[in-house]
């Protein structure tokens, strides 16, 4: 190698070494700046993780288990009762006032009006059980009248429907 080649190689090696040191300094500086910045935290992240790792069910044992199972059953019963229409009221008039009046006051879809003895007499003659069945399951009459199942409110219990039918029939007698 000639002297000029050696001089070039030395200069080029120093340049490469200098660029390497500069690269390491820049990486170190960037790392220090990154560590100094506050991390962006999703406020829902902890809740999502807790939901993801929560157990799917529980195991109950002994007296503590029985108490926990009973408490869970009572909570489920309360939740189910809350889903029943009109707070679980079995008063026929209450149910009529909240639901049935919308059709049976104006005669919508051929519904017999409340207290119309002529319209109710043929229906009452079929028997109370038939009226309750039509109100519970729904009914489409031969003359085109229509009664939706449970008055269109599926959260009514059969007892609520029965009591409402009894109250409406009592008004037509």
Order of alpha helices (4+ residues) and beta strands (2+ residues): alpha-alpha-alpha-alpha-alpha-alpha-alpha-beta-beta-alpha
